[in-house]
Amino acid sequence: MHRQTHSTFPHPELIGSFRRFGPFGIAYQVVKEGHSTEKGWTVEIEVPSTGEHLEYPLGSVLEDPEAR
């Protein structure tokens, strides 16, 4: 049985911020909160260089460096 809990997105300050995929990766922008999963929260990101919109784990965003 899957129990769904509704909780508040834990890092609203990340919305609109720019990060990089690792220390040398391309930049992306955190566009909006995603949803809570069994593995943690997700966010929607946009990769400006390609225009792609992707679902990305919040834990990865927190580990990725800020884009400068």
C-alpha positions, 0 to 999 in steps of 0.5 A: 500500500502506497501512502501519500503524504502532503508536505511543504517543499523544503527549499523554496529558495532554490526556485529561480536559481542557477546551478551546474551539473557538477563542477564543470557541467552546463548550467541549469535553472530550477524552474519549480518544485516537483513532487515528493517521492519515496526517494525524496523531492524532485524539481523541474529544471530548464537547461537554457543551452538546449531549452529542455525541461527535466525532472531532477532530484532535489538531492542532486540540486543541493549537491550541484554547485551554483552557476556563476 
